[in-house]
Amino acid sequence: MIDPPTTGSLRGAPVPSANSAEGTGGLVVGTGLQVRYRGGALGIHDGSLDVAAGSILALLGPNGAGKTTTVRAISGFLRTEGAKVTSGRVLLDGEDITNAEPHKVMRRGLAFVPERQKVFSALSVRDNILAVGRSLRSHERNAAVERVCELFPMLSGRLGEAAGRLSGGQQQMLAIGRAIVLEPKALIIDEMTLGLHPSVYPPLFAAVQVLASQGAAVIIVDESAAMVLETADRCVILRSGKVAAQGDAAEFRGRDLVAASYTEGEL
């Protein structure tokens, strides 16, 4: 259901709301987030979202809108950049994880696939998959590898190869596969298709749908707006560090609103 409409229209349809996240019932909730970097620079000043278990949220907007800052704030990776959330809260399954360290956020059930440095190039594909699963028993490790290969079959024949020999799309598959080894409650993927050949888009988006169908809350930041909106349940558009619009993804498909979010056009 779309958020209560604001005044105005979009090809005769209501404009999705720019209000804060719907509530605090989601698995991943960020409310009124403000982020400051070392030196006082403001990263985002009103970031809010709410992602339910088993659903996919598309986080869209132009370069510099605050998308990566928002997901790094949620995942705890802002700490590596000397930045922190100075206002608002991040909740994971009702637990406050605001400004928690990345490894603690991961242990609580949220996995993050960053935009860059996705794999360990010198390690084998298998060792990459198991890099975060060292505490698993032998049979659990084997099961984790099988689970990743079932999700991304093209990795199954390359487990012994160095990850650096994979194509960009295969490395993205590997990064997502490693992220799900510990079966997280939530998964965030930053710039999932950036720089990749369009031929690998379908298996990536199909895998995300599988993970959501298994109960994970998924947030995708991606420049391929049309395809991510076909996959997502909900959409949040950021502009200048604030939520400019949000609602059901179906309300954004094929609309001028999405194109305007990547330009200086009015929302």
RANORZI-V903355 format. One record per helix or strand. SS is the DSSP state (2 for helix, 1 for strand). FROM is the first residue (numbers start at 1). TO is the last residue. Records with the same first field share a line. If there is no record, write none. Layout:
SS: FROM-TO / FROM-TO
This chain:
1: 6-10 / 13-15 / 17-17 / 28-36 / 42-51 / 56-60 / 84-92 / 95-96 / 110-113 / 124-124 / 162-162 / 186-190 / 217-221 / 234-239 / 242-248
2: 67-75 / 77-81 / 102-107 / 125-132 / 138-151 / 153-158 / 163-165 / 168-179 / 198-213 / 225-231 / 249-251 / 256-261
